[in-house]
Structures are given as C-alpha cells and as structure tokens.
Amino acid sequence: MDTDDELMARALGLARHGWGTTNPNPMVGALIVEAGEVVAEGWHAKDGGPHAERAALTALGRRPRPGATMVVTLEPCSTAGRTGACCDAIKAAGIARVVIGATDPNPAHAGRGARVLREAGIDVTDGVRAAECAELNLIFNHWITTGRPLIAAKIATTRDGFSRPAPGEDRWITGGVARADVHRWRRLFPAIATGAGTVAADDPALTRRWTDEATGEAREDCGVRFVFDSQLRTAAGPSEGWPRVYADRWCERTVVVAGAAADLDTERRLTEAGVRVWRQETTRGARGWAEFASRCAAERISGVYLEGGAELLADARSAGAATYGFWYRAPREAGAGWGGRVDWRLAEPVEERLGDDTLTRGKFL
Ligand SMILES: NC(=O)c1ccc[n+]([C@@H]2O[C@H](COP(=O)([O-])OP(=O)(O)OC[C@H]3O[C@@H](n4cnc5c(N)ncnc54)[C@H](OP(=O)(O)O)[C@@H]3O)[C@@H](O)[C@H]2O)c1
C-alpha cells in the first residue's frame, strides 16, 4: 500500500498537468483512495473550471465507498467562489480522511479548509510534501498574497557571470537542454517581457516552443509579450522592417510599454497593426514598475518572466520589482570585457543540472 508521501508525489504529478493553463489560479492535483487503491484522479485544468477535488469526484462517477481518503496538493477551499467550496463537496461525498499538501497561502484562508473538514468529523493529515506542493505554485502564492504579478528575472551567463556574448561569438550561452527549460518556464508564466535593446539586437520571437511528449511533434504558442521601449524606437522605421513581435501571427499579444513622450504616429501605426501600447508616465524605476504591475493586475496577468537584457533586469532589480530569479550558468569562462557581471544572491535556492549547464532559482535576497 502506498504511503501518504507516495500518494502526494502522484497527486503532484497530476497537478503539473495544469502547467501554464491555470493562471491566475494554482495548479492542484487530487486522488481518491479506497482500501489502499487509487480509484480516481483529478486536477485543476483551467481558471474557472472545476477544482481538482471536484474533478476527482466527477472522475469517480459514483459515491466514494465508506472510509475513502482524498489526497490533495493544496488545502481545499472553504469559501464558495465561482465553483462552490470544495470542503462542502468533500463532506457531501462522505470522504472519511483528507491528506493535504500545502496550506492555503492566502492568509485570510490559511488553515480554514483543514479546520472546516475536522469540524465535520473528517480525519485530516496536513503538511505532506508541503514545501514541494507550495513551491509548485510560486506564481499563485505571490499573486494571492500581494494582488500583483510575480516578476521573475531570467538570465543566462557564463560561469563567471557574463551575459553578453562577445561580438562574433555564438549568441547562445547555454546548451539545448537549458534553452528547452527556459521554454518550459515561459509556458508557466502568462507573460514574457524584454527590453528595446534585446528586440533591436536579436529580433526574438518570444514564443514558447517545445516538443509534445505524447506525439513527438514540435509545438509553439504565445502568451502576452511585453517590450519595454520608452521612445517606441523599435518601431520607428517602416512597418516592413519591424521586429517580428510586431509583425508575426501573434502580434496582437504584444504590448509595448512606452513613456509619456513616445511618438504618437508610431503608436498609431502599432495600434493599427494590432499591437497594444501601454503609455506610462515613466517605464523606469519604482514608479514605472508599480504602474506596470497594477496594469497587469487589472488584466489578471499573475506572472511576468523578464528575459533581459541586462539593462532592463538591472532596473527591475534596483526598483525591487523583480523578486524571483532564474540564473542559468554555462560551464565556460568568459574572462573580462563582456559587459556587466551578474552576481545574484538567492534565498533557499533550488539548483538543477541541465545538460552541461546549471539553473539556480529562488527569491532574491
Ligand atoms: N544572456 C541573456 O540571458 C540575455 C537575455 C536577453 C538579452 N541578452 C542580450 O542583451 C543585449 C541587450 O541588452 P541591453 O541591456 O542592451 O538591452 P535591454 O535591457 O534589452 O533593453 C534596454 C532598453 O530598454 C528600454 N527600457 C525601457 N524601460 C526600461 C526599464 N525599466 N529599464 C531598462 N531599460 C528600459 C531602454 O531604452 P529606451 O530608453 O529607449 O526606452 C533601454 O535602453 C543583447 O545583446 C542580447 O542578446 C542576453
């Protein structure tokens, strides 16, 4: 018979089916166990859709047998939102025992679901693989406690911390496995952002590209793409020569964050092409980032993955706007003369080996 810990690991796997599709909601997985056998599985797939607990009950398709256990990665909700409180559904189904991973990160609700279930006479075990279950929802945890998007900075550097390839060198610093991992995180975040310098230098697509595990097919999609360009200089020329983020089939997902003095005619041409322009008093510093974050919040954009370049990242860091870092490091050394050197300090860093490269991620200290 599987232990609570093993069952929670399986529920975590189910939760990950919602990778990138549940925003601004959390990823959650749930199982129903009868006499030591897993008889139903569920996960939260989409904002507004059924929660994992209800999905598992629906998948079971009948009333759970007496003594049944539910294993769920996040504390069940106790207040009815759009889909009704999961605690009510668990009680009504006659579940005898509930095993919980992470506590609800919303301070107004934390511990309430477990209490409501206990008060109904249900046996509750909480805190199983709690850290892993909580870590899975790094975007949601920030969003629900601050009402603002998690702004995460990503950088790839050489081992000694240089992010800019020297002229004439390969533009890629890290290898294929690390670059595929970047696309995985791009898929999790509802939005990507980059600076005018990177768009001018690299003409990036800023889409998410990956290989479908089941079919082996190459896939591509696109979230919101922000370009920080106070003067709209990346769109100053004729539209035939525009960077691809203003001209490809996803150009309506591109938003240019511009300053008050940006050229009106360029704004009009972008808008006519379907690209949105967010005018701000300033695009820089604490004021600029605060305005940007509150506009994202108004559009329910719960996370922004900042892809550089160095100037944008430096401003987001010094303004205190970027609170989470993804630092990919290649084994090669650059030596001096490669522009600014990165030396991020991250709290409780998670470290992963990706081919020859290393990813270190965590909250900025
Ligand atoms: N290794 C990596 O992970 C990585 C990732 C991305 C890019 N890169 C490389 O980095 C290079 C470009 O970097 P970069 O530092 O020159 O340019 P950048 O950071 O992409 O863009 C900087 C420009 O963005 C505009 N901007 C608007 N709001 C800003 C804000 N809040 N903070 C900072 N800038 C703001 C500014 O232009 P205005 O004043 O005109 O608005 C600024 O000059 C390219 O060579 C690219 O290949 C490396």
The ligand as an SDF file (V2000), in Angstrom:
LIG
                    3D

 48 52  0  0  0  0  0  0  0  0999 V2000
   22.1190   36.2450  -21.6720 N   0  0  0  0  0  0  0  0  0  0  0  0
   20.8440   36.5060  -21.5800 C   0  0  0  0  0  0  0  0  0  0  0  0
   20.1160   35.8590  -20.7880 O   0  0  0  0  0  0  0  0  0  0  0  0
   20.2740   37.5970  -22.4100 C   0  0  0  0  0  0  0  0  0  0  0  0
   18.8720   37.7650  -22.4260 C   0  0  0  0  0  0  0  0  0  0  0  0
   18.3560   38.7980  -23.2020 C   0  0  0  0  0  0  0  0  0  0  0  0
   19.2250   39.6240  -23.9360 C   0  0  0  0  0  0  0  0  0  0  0  0
   20.5630   39.4030  -23.9070 N   0  0  0  0  0  0  0  0  0  0  0  0
   21.4740   40.2690  -24.6780 C   0  0  0  0  0  0  0  0  0  0  0  0
   21.4400   41.5610  -24.1120 O   0  0  0  0  0  0  0  0  0  0  0  0
   21.6470   42.5320  -25.1320 C   0  0  0  0  0  0  0  0  0  0  0  0
   20.6480   43.6530  -24.9730 C   0  0  0  0  0  0  0  0  0  0  0  0
   20.6550   44.0890  -23.6240 O   0  0  0  0  0  0  0  0  0  0  0  0
   20.5970   45.6090  -23.2370 P   0  0  0  0  0  0  0  0  0  0  0  0
   20.9120   45.6900  -21.8020 O   0  0  0  0  0  0  0  0  0  0  0  0
   21.3910   46.3810  -24.2140 O   0  0  0  0  0  0  0  0  0  0  0  0
   19.0950   45.9770  -23.5740 O   0  0  0  0  0  0  0  0  0  0  0  0
   17.6870   45.6440  -22.8890 P   0  0  0  0  0  0  0  0  0  0  0  0
   17.8030   45.5440  -21.4310 O   0  0  0  0  0  0  0  0  0  0  0  0
   17.0220   44.5550  -23.6450 O   0  0  0  0  0  0  0  0  0  0  0  0
   16.9000   46.9650  -23.2660 O   0  0  0  0  0  0  0  0  0  0  0  0
   17.2790   48.1660  -22.6600 C   0  0  0  0  0  0  0  0  0  0  0  0
   16.4650   49.3000  -23.2360 C   0  0  0  0  0  0  0  0  0  0  0  0
   15.0950   49.1310  -22.8690 O   0  0  0  0  0  0  0  0  0  0  0  0
   14.4960   50.4010  -22.6970 C   0  0  0  0  0  0  0  0  0  0  0  0
   13.7890   50.4340  -21.4060 N   0  0  0  0  0  0  0  0  0  0  0  0
   12.5030   50.8090  -21.2240 C   0  0  0  0  0  0  0  0  0  0  0  0
   12.1630   50.6990  -19.9440 N   0  0  0  0  0  0  0  0  0  0  0  0
   13.2410   50.2430  -19.2860 C   0  0  0  0  0  0  0  0  0  0  0  0
   13.4950   49.9380  -17.9440 C   0  0  0  0  0  0  0  0  0  0  0  0
   12.5370   49.9950  -16.9980 N   0  0  0  0  0  0  0  0  0  0  0  0
   14.7350   49.5380  -17.6180 N   0  0  0  0  0  0  0  0  0  0  0  0
   15.6950   49.4120  -18.5370 C   0  0  0  0  0  0  0  0  0  0  0  0
   15.5110   49.6850  -19.8470 N   0  0  0  0  0  0  0  0  0  0  0  0
   14.2900   50.0970  -20.2090 C   0  0  0  0  0  0  0  0  0  0  0  0
   15.6340   51.3960  -22.7190 C   0  0  0  0  0  0  0  0  0  0  0  0
   15.5660   52.0550  -23.9480 O   0  0  0  0  0  0  0  0  0  0  0  0
   14.8350   53.4400  -24.0140 P   0  0  0  0  0  0  0  0  0  0  0  0
   15.4960   54.3160  -23.0190 O   0  0  0  0  0  0  0  0  0  0  0  0
   14.9870   53.8430  -25.4380 O   0  0  0  0  0  0  0  0  0  0  0  0
   13.4250   53.1210  -23.6210 O   0  0  0  0  0  0  0  0  0  0  0  0
   16.8900   50.5930  -22.6470 C   0  0  0  0  0  0  0  0  0  0  0  0
   17.9560   51.1480  -23.3670 O   0  0  0  0  0  0  0  0  0  0  0  0
   21.5460   41.8280  -26.4330 C   0  0  0  0  0  0  0  0  0  0  0  0
   22.8420   41.7040  -26.9600 O   0  0  0  0  0  0  0  0  0  0  0  0
   21.0030   40.4640  -26.0740 C   0  0  0  0  0  0  0  0  0  0  0  0
   21.4940   39.4480  -26.9320 O   0  0  0  0  0  0  0  0  0  0  0  0
   21.1010   38.4120  -23.1530 C   0  0  0  0  0  0  0  0  0  0  0  0
  1  2  1  0
  2  3  2  0
  2  4  1  0
  4  5  1  0
  4 48  2  0
  5  6  2  0
  6  7  1  0
  7  8  2  0
  8  9  1  0
  8 48  1  0
  9 10  1  0
  9 46  1  0
 10 11  1  0
 11 12  1  0
 11 44  1  0
 12 13  1  0
 13 14  1  0
 14 15  2  0
 14 16  1  0
 14 17  1  0
 17 18  1  0
 18 19  2  0
 18 20  1  0
 18 21  1  0
 21 22  1  0
 22 23  1  0
 23 24  1  0
 23 42  1  0
 24 25  1  0
 25 26  1  0
 25 36  1  0
 26 27  1  0
 26 35  1  0
 27 28  2  0
 28 29  1  0
 29 30  1  0
 29 35  2  0
 30 31  1  0
 30 32  2  0
 32 33  1  0
 33 34  2  0
 34 35  1  0
 36 37  1  0
 36 42  1  0
 37 38  1  0
 38 39  2  0
 38 40  1  0
 38 41  1  0
 42 43  1  0
 44 45  1  0
 44 46  1  0
 46 47  1  0
M  CHG  2   8   1  16  -1
M  END
$$$$
